[in-house]
Amino acid sequence: NYFKNNPKTGEKIDWYTDFYYPFLQKWAGIVRKACPLPKIVFVEPIPNEFCPESWTPERQIPNMVFSPHWYDLDALFRKEFGNFTVNVQSLSRGVFPLKTFFWGHPSARRNYGIQIRNLIEAGYKSLGERPVFIGETGVPMDMNKAEAFRTGNFTWQGRMMDALICALEQNLVGFTLWNYNPLNEDATGDQWNGENFSWFSNYRARKIGSGTNEQGDSSLDQGGRILDTIVRPYPAKVAGIPLKFEYEVNRGEFTFEWARPNSSSSSSTTTTTKNQHQIDASPSVKSPPLDGHPEITSRITELFVPHQLVFGKKFVVAFDGAAQGSQWWYDAATQTLYVEQPDPATATGTVYKMIFGLTPPNSSKWPLRSHWEDFAMYYLSILAVVLAIIAYFAL
């Protein structure tokens, strides 16, 4: 069986070293022959798996972006989502089961954030300071026995998507959602592999030729599912290095922090040293490198703030840290919030912070209770019964 042992040497087969890496080299060569320009190439490992340590520099291809896929495998295969989630990643690696269970929406965000962070940092550890981009992730729209198709209530899909995107935002990683399918129907799904992941459905879309193409025409969004969760703010162009971004869909507010990097004229030397440091020092998305970057030539940071979030509403922008004194303005036509930092001569590592909020804030779409808030009364009741039994026998 040549999938298990090499027929020539008898040695055990390794899928990556014996098959995948040679395939990547051949494939990248074909792509560059067809288009000699320096194209970025997105490369993924086995979905949901950590980047293998064998992916050494000589096995990497030029202009490579590490692009893993990630899904909540428990929800994916059962097509169910509720107040309880499981860290399948840890469970499959032998972690004590009770440590892999998470209750409540904030815990679902944390659970997904842990798994995605592990995936990213494993990539940094193996590949060095390579760009990381989540190439595919999403939620099944036919979850919970396709109840939403009968009721039109996609709250659970929205909650799962929010937990997922919050986890991606926590880790400051770009991503693509699986998927947008203009042919999707509730009954037939994506017409592929029995899946129904599209956040657009023709079943609910407006008829062709009706309505207008004006941005304020709400009928454009009629085919969308859970758009309140998907269409959200994000930093698009940053005059610095992003450090933290958090969006709370229940209130329509976000916080963003970024830092001034240290430019370096000897970027190649710095990058080599930085890559080696990243490999040796357990790199973390929580502490991105601030050295060896090109010089920042603009003081203006641009954030996408969707029309859907702010239309007909008032909002405020506040600044903290070195960002105090910044100027801001909003362009509704491009759905862009511009922030101009006050002083271009601030020191390396200077942290800027901004807070955006609606006035009044949005009403909550779902409860944000923690595990203890949900189950405290049950635990207290059990404790009271146990104490009563102990007291009874003690007397």
C-alpha positions, 0 to 999 in steps of 0.5 A, spaced: 500 500 500 503 506 497 499 510 501 502 507 507 509 505 505 514 507 500 514 501 495 521 503 493 524 504 500 519 501 505 519 507 509 513 510 512 509 515 508 508 522 510 503 525 506 506 532 507 513 531 505 512 525 500 506 528 496 503 535 498 510 539 498 512 536 492 505 538 489 506 545 491 512 546 488 510 543 481 503 547 482 507 554 483 511 553 478 505 552 473 502 558 476 508 562 475 509 560 468 502 562 466 503 569 470 510 571 471 508 577 475 509 576 483 503 573 485 501 572 492 499 564 493 494 562 498 496 555 501 492 551 506 494 545 510 489 539 512 483 543 514 483 544 522 490 541 523 496 545 525 501 547 521 506 541 520 513 542 523 516 539 517 514 545 513 521 548 513 523 554 508 526 550 503 519 547 502 515 553 502 514 557 496 515 564 494 510 569 496 506 564 500 500 566 505 499 560 510 491 560 509 488 554 513 481 552 514 477 552 520 470 550 522 467 548 529 467 540 527 462 539 533 457 543 530 458 542 523 457 534 523 451 535 528 448 541 524 446 543 531 448 550 535 446 552 542 448 554 549 453 549 549 460 548 545 466 543 545 473 545 544 474 539 539 481 541 538 483 540 545 479 534 546 482 530 540 489 532 543 487 528 550 485 534 554 480 532 560 473 533 557 471 538 562 476 543 560 473 543 553 466 544 555 464 551 554 457 554 556 454 561 554 455 566 548 461 569 551 464 562 552 463 560 545 467 566 543 472 564 547 472 557 545 473 559 538 478 564 539 482 559 543 482 554 537 483 559 531 489 562 535 492 555 536 492 554 529 495 561 527 500 561 532 502 554 530 503 557 523 508 562 526 512 557 529 513 553 523 513 558 518 516 564 521 513 571 520 509 569 514 502 572 513 496 568 515 489 568 512 483 564 514 481 561 507 475 558 509 470 558 515 462 559 516 456 556 519 451 551 517 444 555 515 440 548 516 442 547 523 437 545 529 433 541 524 433 547 519 428 550 524 429 557 521 427 555 514 420 554 517 420 560 522 424 565 518 428 566 525 435 565 524 437 567 531 442 561 532 445 562 526 447 569 527 449 567 534 454 562 531 456 567 526 458 572 531 462 567 536 466 565 530 467 572 527 469 575 534 474 569 535 477 572 528 477 579 530 480 577 537 486 574 533 486 580 528 486 575 522 483 576 515 478 571 513 473 569 507 466 566 509 464 560 506 459 562 502 456 566 498 451 562 493 447 566 489 443 560 487 442 558 494 435 555 496 432 553 502 430 546 500 436 545 495 442 549 499 448 550 496 447 544 491 454 542 493 456 536 497 449 537 501 451 543 504 447 549 506 452 555 508 450 561 504 448 567 507 444 569 501 438 565 499 434 566 492 428 564 496 428 571 500 431 575 495 427 581 491 425 579 484 430 581 478 428 588 476 425 590 482 427 596 487 433 600 485 441 599 486 441 605 491 445 604 497 439 606 502 434 601 498 433 596 503 430 591 498 438 590 496 439 586 502 432 581 502 436 575 500 441 576 506 441 571 512 444 574 519 446 580 515 446 584 522 452 579 524 456 579 518 456 586 516 460 589 521 466 594 522 473 593 521 479 596 520 481 597 513 487 601 512 491 602 519 497 607 520 501 602 524 500 595 527 493 593 529 493 590 536 486 589 538 479 590 535 473 588 539 466 589 536 459 588 540 454 586 535 449 587 541 450 594 542 453 596 535 460 599 538 467 597 538 474 598 540 480 599 536 488 599 538 494 600 534 501 602 535 507 606 531 512 601 529 519 602 528 521 602 521 528 599 519 532 601 513 535 594 514 529 590 513 532 584 510 536 583 516 531 585 521 526 580 517 531 574 518 532 575 525 525 576 526 523 570 523 528 566 527 526 569 533 518 568 532 520 560 530 524 560 537 520 564 542 513 561 541 510 567 537 503 570 539 498 574 536 497 578 542 504 581 541 505 582 534 513 584 532 513 592 532 520 592 529 523 591 521 517 595 518 517 600 512 516 607 514 509 609 516 507 615 511 500 616 513 497 619 519 490 617 517 487 610 519 481 608 515 475 603 518 469 600 514 463 602 518 457 600 514 451 604 512 447 598 515 450 600 522 449 607 522 443 609 517 439 614 521 443 613 527 447 618 531 454 615 533 460 618 538 468 617 537 472 617 543 480 617 543 485 615 549 492 614 549 496 617 544 490 618 540 487 623 544 487 630 540 485 625 533 481 628 528 475 624 525 470 624 519 465 619 516 464 619 509 457 615 508 458 614 500 464 610 502 462 607 508 469 609 511 471 612 518 477 616 517 481 617 523 487 622 523 493 621 528 495 628 532 503 627 532 507 623 527 513 624 531 511 619 537 515 614 539 516 607 537 511 602 540 506 608 542 499 605 543 493 609 540 486 607 542 479 609 539 472 607 541 466 607 537 459 607 539 451 608 537 447 613 541 443 610 544 446 603 543 442 598 539 438 593 543 441 586 545 439 581 540 441 575 545 443 574 552 450 575 553 450 571 560 456 567 562 456 560 564 455 562 572 449 567 570 446 561 567 447 556 572 448 559 579 441 558 581 442 550 579 449 550 583 446 553 589 440 549 589 444 542 589 449 545 594 443 547 599 441 539 598 448 537 599 448 541 606 442 539 608 443 532 607 450 532 611 446 536 617 441 531 617 446 525 618 451 530 623 445 531 627 
